[in-house]
Amino acid sequence: MAAEIRAEMVAQVHSILIEPGTDVAVGDTVLLLESMKMEIPVIVEAAGTVVDIPVRPGDVVHEGDLLVTLALTAG
C-alpha cells in the first residue's frame, strides 16, 4: 500500500532530507519548504519506505502537489 505526502500551501522546496529507499517513521521530517522566509518542515504521518520524490530544491509547489510517495510498512 502506498501513501502520498502533498503540499499544504504554496511554497518553495528548500531542502530534501531523504532519498528513495530511506525508511521513515511517524514524525520524521522528510523535507523543508520555505514560504515568506519561514522554513516549514514536512512531517511523515505513517511509517514506510520512500519510493519517489518528484520535487527538487528550488521547485515551487502549490497546495495539493505531490511531494513524496511512500510504500507503507505493514503492521
Contacts in CASP RR format, 6 or more apart in sequence:
PFRMAT RR
TARGET T0000
AUTHOR 0000-0000-0000
METHOD contacts of the structure
MODEL  1
MAAEIRAEMVAQVHSILIEPGTDVAVGDTVLLLESMKMEIPVIVEAAGTV
VDIPVRPGDVVHEGDLLVTLALTAG
1 71 0 8 1.000
1 72 0 8 1.000
2 51 0 8 1.000
2 69 0 8 1.000
2 70 0 8 1.000
2 71 0 8 1.000
2 72 0 8 1.000
3 45 0 8 1.000
3 46 0 8 1.000
3 48 0 8 1.000
3 69 0 8 1.000
3 70 0 8 1.000
3 72 0 8 1.000
4 66 0 8 1.000
4 68 0 8 1.000
4 69 0 8 1.000
4 70 0 8 1.000
5 30 0 8 1.000
5 42 0 8 1.000
5 44 0 8 1.000
5 45 0 8 1.000
5 66 0 8 1.000
5 67 0 8 1.000
5 68 0 8 1.000
5 69 0 8 1.000
5 70 0 8 1.000
6 64 0 8 1.000
6 65 0 8 1.000
6 66 0 8 1.000
6 67 0 8 1.000
7 33 0 8 1.000
7 61 0 8 1.000
7 62 0 8 1.000
7 63 0 8 1.000
7 64 0 8 1.000
7 65 0 8 1.000
7 67 0 8 1.000
8 63 0 8 1.000
8 64 0 8 1.000
9 33 0 8 1.000
9 35 0 8 1.000
9 40 0 8 1.000
9 63 0 8 1.000
10 35 0 8 1.000
10 60 0 8 1.000
10 61 0 8 1.000
10 62 0 8 1.000
10 63 0 8 1.000
11 33 0 8 1.000
11 34 0 8 1.000
11 35 0 8 1.000
11 40 0 8 1.000
11 60 0 8 1.000
11 61 0 8 1.000
12 33 0 8 1.000
12 34 0 8 1.000
12 35 0 8 1.000
12 58 0 8 1.000
12 59 0 8 1.000
12 60 0 8 1.000
12 61 0 8 1.000
13 31 0 8 1.000
13 32 0 8 1.000
13 33 0 8 1.000
13 34 0 8 1.000
13 55 0 8 1.000
13 56 0 8 1.000
13 57 0 8 1.000
13 58 0 8 1.000
13 59 0 8 1.000
13 60 0 8 1.000
13 61 0 8 1.000
13 67 0 8 1.000
14 31 0 8 1.000
14 32 0 8 1.000
14 33 0 8 1.000
14 34 0 8 1.000
14 39 0 8 1.000
14 57 0 8 1.000
14 58 0 8 1.000
15 31 0 8 1.000
15 32 0 8 1.000
15 57 0 8 1.000
16 30 0 8 1.000
16 31 0 8 1.000
16 53 0 8 1.000
16 55 0 8 1.000
16 56 0 8 1.000
16 57 0 8 1.000
17 29 0 8 1.000
17 30 0 8 1.000
17 31 0 8 1.000
17 32 0 8 1.000
18 24 0 8 1.000
18 28 0 8 1.000
18 30 0 8 1.000
18 31 0 8 1.000
18 50 0 8 1.000
18 53 0 8 1.000
18 68 0 8 1.000
19 50 0 8 1.000
19 53 0 8 1.000
20 50 0 8 1.000
20 51 0 8 1.000
20 52 0 8 1.000
20 53 0 8 1.000
21 49 0 8 1.000
21 50 0 8 1.000
21 51 0 8 1.000
22 49 0 8 1.000
22 50 0 8 1.000
23 47 0 8 1.000
23 48 0 8 1.000
23 49 0 8 1.000
23 50 0 8 1.000
23 73 0 8 1.000
24 30 0 8 1.000
24 44 0 8 1.000
24 47 0 8 1.000
24 48 0 8 1.000
24 49 0 8 1.000
24 50 0 8 1.000
24 70 0 8 1.000
25 44 0 8 1.000
25 47 0 8 1.000
25 48 0 8 1.000
26 44 0 8 1.000
26 45 0 8 1.000
26 46 0 8 1.000
26 47 0 8 1.000
27 43 0 8 1.000
27 44 0 8 1.000
27 45 0 8 1.000
28 43 0 8 1.000
28 44 0 8 1.000
29 41 0 8 1.000
29 42 0 8 1.000
29 43 0 8 1.000
29 44 0 8 1.000
30 42 0 8 1.000
30 43 0 8 1.000
30 44 0 8 1.000
30 50 0 8 1.000
30 67 0 8 1.000
30 68 0 8 1.000
31 41 0 8 1.000
31 42 0 8 1.000
31 53 0 8 1.000
31 55 0 8 1.000
31 67 0 8 1.000
31 68 0 8 1.000
32 39 0 8 1.000
32 40 0 8 1.000
32 41 0 8 1.000
32 42 0 8 1.000
33 39 0 8 1.000
33 40 0 8 1.000
33 42 0 8 1.000
33 61 0 8 1.000
34 40 0 8 1.000
42 67 0 8 1.000
42 68 0 8 1.000
44 70 0 8 1.000
46 70 0 8 1.000
46 72 0 8 1.000
46 73 0 8 1.000
47 72 0 8 1.000
47 73 0 8 1.000
48 70 0 8 1.000
48 71 0 8 1.000
48 72 0 8 1.000
48 73 0 8 1.000
49 70 0 8 1.000
49 71 0 8 1.000
49 73 0 8 1.000
50 68 0 8 1.000
50 69 0 8 1.000
50 70 0 8 1.000
51 69 0 8 1.000
51 70 0 8 1.000
51 71 0 8 1.000
52 68 0 8 1.000
52 69 0 8 1.000
53 67 0 8 1.000
53 68 0 8 1.000
53 69 0 8 1.000
54 66 0 8 1.000
54 67 0 8 1.000
54 69 0 8 1.000
55 61 0 8 1.000
55 65 0 8 1.000
55 66 0 8 1.000
55 67 0 8 1.000
61 67 0 8 1.000
END
